[in-house]
Amino acid sequence: MAKRDELEFSAKEFPHHERNHLWYLGIGLIVVAAIVITLKYHNYLLAAVALAAGLAAFSLARVAPSTHSVKLTPKGVYFGKNFFPYHKLRAFWVALAGEHTTVYIERLNFSPMVTFVIPESRADDVLEYLLNFLPWHEHKGEPIPDRLSRFLKL
């Protein structure tokens, strides 16, 4: 692929995990058990934290990923309406988790990463294109928060 070409596709912000009623029941039981145990030991602050964590889990479970247009150009990466020039990007890596291939693009100065799930049919094209402009972190994999959310199906 030549450097002058552009690559455009639609990508989801994050992987979506299917949940059934047993997932909601299990999380609810864990939260109730945590609250009962903490109240038994009169640890009201930890009970409030357990309640907040349970509410956060239920609210995050209802969030569906939005689809954005991703355009890779010789000047930079367009992610939806945002543009990230290559000179403000540090490196990238790809993580394969289950049936999802996720691209992580690291930005400068502790800015949040640009993350998107690529379609399986475009994975090789995206990897080859980004290698023309950015270094690849071979030693990095799926970040721990993403592993945890995949494990909990959030």
For each residue, the residues with C-beta under 8 A, 3 or more apart:
1: 5 7 125 128 129 132
2: 5
3: 74 132 133
4: 74
5: 1 2 129
6: 71 72 73 74
7: 1 71 72 122 125 126 129
8: 69 70 71 72
9: 69 70 118 119 122 126
10: 67 68 69 70 119
11: 67 68 69 70 116 117 118 119
12: 15 16 65 66 67 68 116 117
13: 65 66 67 68 115 116 117
14: 65 102 115 117 146 149
15: 12 65 97 98 100 102 117 150
16: 12 64 65
17: 150 153 154
18: 153
19: 23 24 61 153
20: 23 24
21: 24 25
22: 25 26
23: 19 20 26 27 61 153
24: 19 20 21 27 28 58 61
25: 21 22 28 29
26: 22 23 29 30
27: 23 24 30 31 54 57 58 61
28: 24 25 31 32 54
29: 25 26 32 33
30: 26 27 33 34 54
31: 27 28 34 35 50 51 53 54 57
32: 28 29 35 36
33: 29 30 36 37
34: 30 31 37 38 47 50 54
35: 31 32 38 39 47 50 51 54
36: 32 33 39 40
37: 33 34 40 41
38: 34 35 41 43 44 46 47 50
39: 35 36 42 43 44 47
40: 36 37
41: 37 38
42: 39
43: 38 39 46 47
44: 38 39 47 48
45: 48 49
46: 38 43 49 50
47: 34 35 38 39 43 44 50 51
48: 44 45 51 52
49: 45 46 52 53
50: 31 34 35 38 46 47 53 54
51: 31 35 47 48 54 55
52: 48 49 55 56
53: 31 49 50 56 57
54: 27 28 30 31 34 35 50 51 57 58
55: 51 52 58 59
56: 52 53 59 60
57: 27 31 53 54 60 61 152 154
58: 24 27 54 55 61 62
59: 55 56 62 63
60: 56 57 63 149 154
61: 19 23 24 27 57 58 153 154
62: 58 59
63: 59 60
64: 16
65: 12 13 14 15 16 117
66: 12 13
67: 10 11 12 13
68: 10 11 12 13 79 80 116
69: 8 9 10 11 78 80
70: 8 9 10 11 77 78 79 116 118
71: 6 7 8 77 78
72: 6 7 8 77 78 126 129 130
73: 6 76 77 78
74: 3 4 6 133
75: 85 86
76: 73 83 84 85 86 88 89
77: 70 71 72 73 83 84 86 89 105 114
78: 69 70 71 72 73 82 83 84
79: 68 70 82 84 114 116
80: 68 69
81:
82: 78 79
83: 76 77 78
84: 76 77 78 79 88 89 105 107 114
85: 75 76 88 89
86: 75 76 77 89 133 134
87:
88: 76 84 85 107 108
89: 76 77 84 85 86 92 105 106 107 108 114 134
90: 106 107 108 134 135
91: 105 106 134 135 136 137
92: 89 103 104 105 106 130 134 135 136 137
93: 103 104 106 136 137 138 140 141
94: 101 102 103 104 123 127
95: 101 102 104 140 141 142 143 146
96: 100 101 102
97: 15 100 102 142 146 147 150
98: 15 150
99: 120
100: 15 96 97 117
101: 94 95 96 117 118 120 123
102: 14 15 94 95 96 97 115 116 117 118 142 146
103: 92 93 94 115 116 117 118 126 130
104: 92 93 94 95 113 114 115 140 143
105: 77 84 89 91 92 113 114 115 130 134
106: 89 90 91 92 93 113 137
107: 84 88 89 90 111 112 113 114
108: 88 89 90 111
109:
110:
111: 107 108
112: 107
113: 104 105 106 107
114: 77 79 84 89 104 105 107
115: 13 14 102 103 104 105
116: 11 12 13 68 70 79 102 103
117: 11 12 13 14 15 65 100 101 102 103
118: 9 11 70 101 102 103 122 123 126
119: 9 10 11 122 123
120: 99 101 123
121:
122: 7 9 118 119 125 126
123: 94 101 118 119 120 126 127
124: 127 128
125: 1 7 122 128 129
126: 7 9 72 103 118 122 123 129 130
127: 94 123 124 130 131
128: 1 124 125 131 132
129: 1 5 7 72 125 126 132 133
130: 72 92 103 105 126 127 133 134 136
131: 127 128 134 136
132: 1 3 128 129
133: 3 74 86 129 130
134: 86 89 90 91 92 105 130 131
135: 90 91 92
136: 91 92 93 130 131
137: 91 92 93 106 140
138: 93
139:
140: 93 95 104 137
141: 93 95
142: 95 97 102 146 147 150
143: 95 104 146 147
144: 147 148
145: 148 149
146: 14 95 97 102 142 143 149 150
147: 97 142 143 144 150 151
148: 144 145 151 152 154
149: 14 60 145 146 152 153 154
150: 15 17 97 98 142 146 147 153
151: 147 148
152: 57 148 149
153: 17 18 19 23 61 149 150
154: 17 57 60 61 148 149
